[in-house]
Amino acid sequence: MTSPEREGSNKGNLPAPSKEEQAESAELAARITREIKESGGVIDFARFMELSLYAPGLGYYVNPARAKGITHDFVTAPDLSPLFGGCLANFCRPALEELGGGAIIEVGAGSGALAISLLRTLQQEGPLPERYLIREVSPALRALQERQLAQVVPELLPRIEWIEELPPGIRGVILANELLDALPCARFTMRDGNPRRLGISTSPMGFTWSIGDVLPQALTRLGGMSNEDYTSELGLGAEAWISETATRLAAGALLVIDYGFPRHEYYHPDRAGGTLMCHYRHRAHDDPLILPGLQDITAHLDFTALAEAAASAGLRVQGYTHQAAFLLDCGLMQQLERETDEHEHRRRVYETKILTLPSEMGELFKAMACTRGLSRPLPGFGLLDLRGRL
Ligand SMILES: C[S@@+](CC[C@H](N)C(=O)[O-])C[C@H]1O[C@@H](n2cnc3c(N)ncnc32)[C@H](O)[C@@H]1O
């Protein structure tokens, strides 16, 4: 996601929430506080993140009031440009051809923009998938997706289905764009040479960090680095999602696009404050403990850990690269050239820059494709394959 203004740790000039928003945030804070008390005074950060984002009715992604304005807080690649969905259509095509059909399954479909641009490309250039399945955890966002798709591509609705869970035995392509950064992660800080789990407790000033016991999984990731006060995250939710999803994929591909790094860059001594990032009305800052339910909370991904989880579940990591190289190899420039309207073409040129420039989404965002039972290489990794860095 992109947010033009980055506040760093300076939260001084975030816009003030409305009275209604303050009331909803206070209700969620009370709900979290109750759980902290019932848990003996502290909960894991992962649980705090889960409640902030997904507590029924009040979490950031599930509150209908937030969901309808999701693009007021950040812009994702599919929301930015239909070129992104066009490139993903080009990624899916050869896998579906080799399988002789199959489904495209999008997990975490946000505003529905990716489904629209991807399906429109396949509608024009063929072939349409037998089915386009959407797994969306947020009832409010699902309703938004249903409205958008019914409005823009009503003729395709018979192929589109919202599902409650990923079925076993999937043959096709599973897409996860900016899903995994929004799954709850653990957080730790180094004390006396050990990574100690960070939890959340309460104080008269609001939520506060609490240092707990050793987080054993972090020890193996840090490669001996033990800088005092070094703080970072462990994407346990994202890794569990990859493991679970891989077991559902009988044949085809799983494509993850998100921001992150290989492990040696992720746990770099210079990244001493970790990767947590919050988005509120196009401002990015790094304090997840404020504005509960009103702001998005994300963590970058350790792509080495995701590749390990996929390989352990029997998938082949077929490619890993920057978003820019991925989109270019999936025909970004050819799509741009096809735009004949001068005004639209200027817009697409601007969008192409945001998607690909290293200073924008081009290098921080990575694409990783994992496959099972496919023999032909998939597009996306022909220009630059960075698997050696994982
Ligand atoms: C940051 S948004 C990205 C939306 C969209 N993929 C895009 O790129 O615009 C994350 C999306 O994932 C959904 N989500 C979060 N956890 C999920 C889960 N476990 N299963 C399915 N969807 C989930 C959210 O409700 C939201 O639609």
The ligand as a Gaussian input file, in Angstrom:
#p B3LYP/6-31G(d) Opt

LIG

0 1
 C       -4.628000      -4.722000       3.011000
 S       -6.115000      -5.402000       2.447000
 C       -5.643000      -5.853000       0.791000
 C       -6.804000      -5.946000      -0.117000
 C       -6.523000      -6.364000      -1.577000
 N       -5.868000      -7.645000      -1.668000
 C       -5.718000      -5.315000      -2.300000
 O       -4.560000      -5.572000      -2.616000
 O       -6.254000      -4.228000      -2.516000
 C       -6.227000      -6.978000       3.280000
 C       -7.468000      -7.767000       2.912000
 O       -7.361000      -9.087000       3.459000
 C       -8.567000      -9.403000       4.180000
 N       -8.197000     -10.437000       5.160000
 C       -7.456000     -10.309000       6.265000
 N       -7.256000     -11.506000       6.851000
 C       -7.871000     -12.425000       6.084000
 C       -8.001000     -13.844000       6.132000
 N       -7.459000     -14.556000       7.125000
 N       -8.690000     -14.461000       5.149000
 C       -9.249000     -13.756000       4.142000
 N       -9.161000     -12.409000       4.038000
 C       -8.481000     -11.750000       4.987000
 C       -9.014000      -8.051000       4.692000
 O      -10.329000      -8.031000       5.133000
 C       -8.766000      -7.216000       3.432000
 O       -9.764000      -7.434000       2.461000

